[in-house]
Amino acid sequence: MATPTYIFGHRNPDADAICSALAYADFKRRTTGGDFRAARCGNSNARIDAILDHFGVPLPPFISDVTPRLRDQMTSEVVTVGPGDTCARALELIDEHDFQLLPVVRPDRTLLGVLSIFQLGEYFIPKSGGGRDIRRVESSLDSVISALDAQVLHVERAEVVEPLWVRVAAMDLESFRRFQSSGDIPPERSVIVVGDRSDIQTSAIELGVRLLVVTGGLEVEPRIIESAKARGTSIISSHHDTATTAWTIRTAARVDSVMGEAPARFSAHDPVDSVRRRTSQLDPSVFMVTDDGGRLEGVFTRRDLLLPSSTRLILVDHNELSQAVAGADQVQIVEVVDHHRLGDLRTEEPILFINRPVGSTCTIVADKYRAAQITPSREMAGILMGGLVSDTLNLRSPTTTPIDREILGWLEELTQVTGAELAEIIFSSGSVVADSPPAAVLALDRKEYEEGGRRFAISQVEELGFEQFWERGPELSAELERFRSEEQLDFAILMVTDVKTQDSLLVVKGGAELIDAISYPAVIEREVFRLSGVVSRKKQLLPFITGVLKRSQPES
């Protein structure tokens, strides 16, 4: 299944950011057939809601963070073994899938441990001096029979899991009796592997061994079988030779008798960057991912962590990482559509970057529909119109260009709604200042910048008059200073624009050199200024501020 490409506006989205994301997702789907989805990383507001409600378009889903998580890099379809499976079964899976390690899980996927090719190697080839260990097998006769594909001649308590020791009776009868009686392994724990030596077969039964395995597929005398039944000794026939039979019996060992503890466990929600650091000094080559209940969700290797993220983003109405959705710097940004100044964006590969000096991103998206000779639906045309009208203050902003006017006329024909009618709906949808907490007012359309080593933020709200601002001015001023101090900014600004008079009030906190350079009339000394005819943060206020900062830098 193809991974969708998400289209995001900036963190504190305005109508242009939301509407351009929605419309561009529609345009990309119609022109490429791909899976493109609009999303938002900030809250909506009354004006955005007014536009979307009027044209019957739902708000994009909220996604706060696209940081690559372990769930994006891990393997979810994991081959496992159970604690009661045999080493033979584990070896089959390792060989079939070319694995080095298998998770050991209960039926409910609870992780118990891991079984690696190295642990199996140590089991089958123990260290020097471990002769007793090399003969030990923790298993049931059922598992031994299955591993050998043996013929059952007589078996008792086949399902019981027990420690057993394997011995090959490659000796004469007297040596066998002497060896068996002098050993430290009781007969009832012994598995005797022998060929067609009826004398040793009889002696083993008389000694009361747990299992007698006759190799080579040779026929066993009826009297031997009857004797085994009488003495309670299990007896089976293996078609393998003696050496192969002895080795194969050891593969019948239960997995839980050989497995080791699971290495460090991780959560599927862990950020890949964090996991990469945590695993850099750890030994295992494969790591486990479990849920809160300890159930296995996936596995991953260090190589998986080096793969590029599969998440793909298109940024609209911004091109600065400081304004982008959290984690954007760790995923693939494949396209940008914007109308602001160039920011700090860096990509590993060339991308499509559309940046045009027009009044809104919606203007650019609408023009792409026209260039492709595609007519947007009334709903898409309506929200494109909403973003354009909102961002250009219905063509009254100094950022307005002839192409904005041309596009608005085209959209008016498609929607049968005039720009003036839509502007009335948008700007009369409620007062942001009156209806929102101070922190929300500042966050609604806030952008952060860095210029000449100074970090600052500018928030902008549009109102019908300044009455509501003066009612809540002290609260907004205090919140602005709190935000500046908390974020350790050099200064923070709130720009309140009256869409009727096309004037703005500027509230400034911090930045003494900026305050000293403001030539506009002060309404409140060194704090609130009236900016007549200034309505654009991008084209009027930001150039003024960056100019002041550049002039204040000491000459080198």
Beta strands, then each sheet from edge to edge (+ up, - down):
strand 1: 5-8
strand 2: 36-39
strand 3: 101-105
strand 4: 111-116
strand 5: 136-139
strand 6: 151-154
strand 7: 162-168
strand 8: 190-194
strand 9: 211-214
strand 10: 234-237
strand 11: 265-266
strand 12: 286-290
strand 13: 296-301
strand 14: 312-316
strand 15: 332-338
strand 16: 352-355
strand 17: 446-451
strand 18: 454-463
strand 19: 491-498
strand 20: 503-510
strand 21: 522-524
strand 22: 528-531
sheet 1: 2+ 1+ 14+ 15+ 16+
sheet 2: 3+ 4-
sheet 3: 5+ 7- 8- 9- 10- 6+
sheet 4: 11+ 12+ 13-
sheet 5: 17+ 18- 19- 20+ 22- 21+
end
